[in-house]
Amino acid sequence: MAVNFNQRLTPLRHAKARRRDLVDYIRLDGSRYLLAVIVLLCLMSMIALGQTGVVATKGYSIVALERELVELKRERGQLQQQYAEARSLDRIRVRATELGLRPMDLAQGHYLQIVQMPTSGEQPVALLPDAAQNE
């Protein structure tokens, strides 16, 4: 039903008439169904492409992080090898001779005698090296 807008309608009747026309306008026939299906398929395709792009980007990030992990493990192995070489006794002995260090003589050694601490009524005993006690 077409509304003749030349007639003088009250605002309420005018709104009701436009609402009836709107229902006729929105009613979907064959071509509008096809158009709605095409729009829906386009939206679904865009969503799928967006998700594929996100997954691909995450994949590249994962590959880069795995590559970095391999490099860090390799570096860690090299550092552990250097640490083991630095701790070897032969290496320490060579480095000590390079610095001018030599083994200790028996005369250089000083020993302390540890005396039991006195009880509350006795005088404390000073701890002296063996050489000082022998003098």
C-alpha positions as a Markdown table, in Angstrom:
| # | Residue | x | y | z |
|---|---|---|---|---|
| 1 | Met | 0.0 | 0.0 | 0.0 |
| 2 | Ala | 1.6 | 3.2 | -1.1 |
| 3 | Val | 1.1 | 6.3 | 1.0 |
| 4 | Asn | 0.2 | 9.5 | -0.6 |
| 5 | Phe | 2.2 | 12.0 | 1.3 |
| 6 | Asn | 0.3 | 14.9 | -0.3 |
| 7 | Gln | -2.6 | 14.2 | 2.1 |
| 8 | Arg | -2.4 | 15.9 | 5.4 |
| 9 | Leu | -1.6 | 13.1 | 8.0 |
| 10 | Thr | -1.0 | 13.5 | 11.6 |
| 11 | Pro | 2.5 | 12.6 | 12.7 |
| 12 | Leu | 1.3 | 9.3 | 14.3 |
| 13 | Arg | -0.5 | 8.2 | 11.1 |
| 14 | His | 2.4 | 9.3 | 9.0 |
| 15 | Ala | 4.8 | 7.1 | 11.1 |
| 16 | Lys | 2.5 | 4.1 | 10.9 |
| 17 | Ala | 2.2 | 4.4 | 7.2 |
| 18 | Arg | 6.0 | 4.7 | 6.8 |
| 19 | Arg | 6.5 | 1.7 | 9.0 |
| 20 | Arg | 4.1 | -0.4 | 6.8 |
| 21 | Asp | 6.1 | 0.7 | 3.7 |
| 22 | Leu | 9.3 | -0.2 | 5.4 |
| 23 | Val | 8.2 | -3.7 | 6.0 |
| 24 | Asp | 7.4 | -4.0 | 2.3 |
| 25 | Tyr | 10.8 | -2.5 | 1.5 |
| 26 | Ile | 12.8 | -4.9 | 3.8 |
| 27 | Arg | 10.9 | -8.0 | 2.7 |
| 28 | Leu | 13.5 | -10.1 | 0.9 |
| 29 | Asp | 12.8 | -11.6 | -2.5 |
| 30 | Gly | 15.1 | -13.9 | -4.5 |
| 31 | Ser | 17.7 | -11.4 | -5.5 |
| 32 | Arg | 17.9 | -9.9 | -2.0 |
| 33 | Tyr | 18.4 | -13.4 | -0.5 |
| 34 | Leu | 21.3 | -13.9 | -3.0 |
| 35 | Leu | 22.8 | -10.6 | -2.1 |
| 36 | Ala | 22.5 | -11.4 | 1.6 |
| 37 | Val | 24.2 | -14.7 | 1.1 |
| 38 | Ile | 27.0 | -13.1 | -0.9 |
| 39 | Val | 27.6 | -10.5 | 1.8 |
| 40 | Leu | 27.6 | -13.2 | 4.5 |
| 41 | Leu | 30.1 | -15.3 | 2.5 |
| 42 | Cys | 32.3 | -12.2 | 2.0 |
| 43 | Leu | 32.3 | -11.5 | 5.7 |
| 44 | Met | 33.2 | -15.1 | 6.5 |
| 45 | Ser | 36.0 | -15.1 | 4.0 |
| 46 | Met | 37.4 | -11.9 | 5.5 |
| 47 | Ile | 37.3 | -13.4 | 9.0 |
| 48 | Ala | 39.1 | -16.6 | 7.7 |
| 49 | Leu | 41.8 | -14.5 | 5.9 |
| 50 | Gly | 42.3 | -12.4 | 9.0 |
| 51 | Gln | 42.8 | -15.5 | 11.2 |
| 52 | Thr | 45.1 | -17.0 | 8.6 |
| 53 | Gly | 47.2 | -13.8 | 8.7 |
| 54 | Val | 47.4 | -13.8 | 12.5 |
| 55 | Val | 48.4 | -17.5 | 12.5 |
| 56 | Ala | 51.1 | -16.9 | 9.9 |
| 57 | Thr | 52.5 | -14.0 | 11.8 |
| 58 | Lys | 52.6 | -16.1 | 15.0 |
| 59 | Gly | 54.3 | -18.9 | 13.1 |
| 60 | Tyr | 57.1 | -16.5 | 11.9 |
| 61 | Ser | 57.5 | -15.3 | 15.5 |
| 62 | Ile | 57.8 | -18.8 | 16.8 |
| 63 | Val | 60.4 | -19.7 | 14.2 |
| 64 | Ala | 62.4 | -16.6 | 15.1 |
| 65 | Leu | 62.3 | -17.5 | 18.8 |
| 66 | Glu | 63.3 | -21.1 | 18.1 |
| 67 | Arg | 66.3 | -19.9 | 16.1 |
| 68 | Glu | 67.3 | -17.6 | 19.0 |
| 69 | Leu | 66.9 | -20.5 | 21.4 |
| 70 | Val | 69.3 | -22.7 | 19.3 |
| 71 | Glu | 71.8 | -19.9 | 19.2 |
| 72 | Leu | 71.6 | -19.3 | 23.0 |
| 73 | Lys | 72.0 | -23.1 | 23.7 |
| 74 | Arg | 75.0 | -23.1 | 21.4 |
| 75 | Glu | 76.5 | -20.1 | 23.3 |
| 76 | Arg | 75.7 | -21.7 | 26.6 |
| 77 | Gly | 77.6 | -24.9 | 25.6 |
| 78 | Gln | 80.6 | -22.8 | 24.6 |
| 79 | Leu | 80.6 | -20.9 | 27.9 |
| 80 | Gln | 80.3 | -24.2 | 29.8 |
| 81 | Gln | 83.3 | -25.6 | 27.9 |
| 82 | Gln | 85.3 | -22.4 | 28.7 |
| 83 | Tyr | 84.3 | -22.6 | 32.3 |
| 84 | Ala | 85.4 | -26.3 | 32.5 |
| 85 | Glu | 88.7 | -25.4 | 30.9 |
| 86 | Ala | 89.3 | -22.5 | 33.3 |
| 87 | Arg | 88.6 | -24.8 | 36.3 |
| 88 | Ser | 91.1 | -27.5 | 35.3 |
| 89 | Leu | 94.0 | -27.8 | 37.7 |
| 90 | Asp | 96.6 | -27.8 | 34.8 |
| 91 | Arg | 95.2 | -24.5 | 33.6 |
| 92 | Ile | 95.3 | -23.0 | 37.1 |
| 93 | Arg | 98.9 | -24.2 | 37.6 |
| 94 | Val | 100.0 | -22.6 | 34.3 |
| 95 | Arg | 98.2 | -19.4 | 35.1 |
| 96 | Ala | 99.7 | -19.3 | 38.6 |
| 97 | Thr | 103.3 | -19.6 | 37.2 |
| 98 | Glu | 102.5 | -16.9 | 34.7 |
| 99 | Leu | 101.5 | -14.6 | 37.6 |
| 100 | Gly | 104.8 | -15.5 | 39.4 |
| 101 | Leu | 103.2 | -17.6 | 42.1 |
| 102 | Arg | 105.1 | -20.6 | 43.4 |
| 103 | Pro | 104.2 | -23.5 | 45.8 |
| 104 | Met | 104.4 | -22.8 | 49.5 |
| 105 | Asp | 107.4 | -23.9 | 51.5 |
| 106 | Leu | 107.0 | -25.6 | 54.8 |
| 107 | Ala | 108.7 | -22.6 | 56.5 |
| 108 | Gln | 106.0 | -20.3 | 55.2 |
| 109 | Gly | 103.2 | -22.3 | 57.0 |
| 110 | His | 101.8 | -21.1 | 60.3 |
| 111 | Tyr | 99.4 | -23.0 | 62.4 |
| 112 | Leu | 97.2 | -21.9 | 65.1 |
| 113 | Gln | 96.3 | -23.9 | 68.2 |
| 114 | Ile | 92.7 | -23.5 | 69.2 |
| 115 | Val | 92.4 | -23.7 | 73.0 |
| 116 | Gln | 89.0 | -24.4 | 74.6 |
| 117 | Met | 87.4 | -21.3 | 75.8 |
| 118 | Pro | 87.5 | -20.8 | 79.6 |
| 119 | Thr | 84.4 | -21.1 | 81.7 |
| 120 | Ser | 83.0 | -18.0 | 83.4 |
| 121 | Gly | 85.5 | -17.8 | 86.3 |
| 122 | Glu | 88.8 | -18.2 | 84.4 |
| 123 | Gln | 90.9 | -15.8 | 82.4 |
| 124 | Pro | 90.7 | -16.0 | 78.6 |
| 125 | Val | 93.8 | -17.5 | 76.8 |
| 126 | Ala | 95.1 | -15.7 | 73.8 |
| 127 | Leu | 95.5 | -17.7 | 70.6 |
| 128 | Leu | 99.1 | -17.5 | 69.4 |
| 129 | Pro | 100.8 | -19.1 | 66.4 |
| 130 | Asp | 103.1 | -22.1 | 67.1 |
| 131 | Ala | 106.2 | -20.0 | 66.5 |
| 132 | Ala | 105.2 | -17.3 | 69.1 |
| 133 | Gln | 104.4 | -20.0 | 71.7 |
| 134 | Asn | 107.8 | -21.7 | 71.2 |
| 135 | Glu | 109.8 | -18.5 | 71.8 |
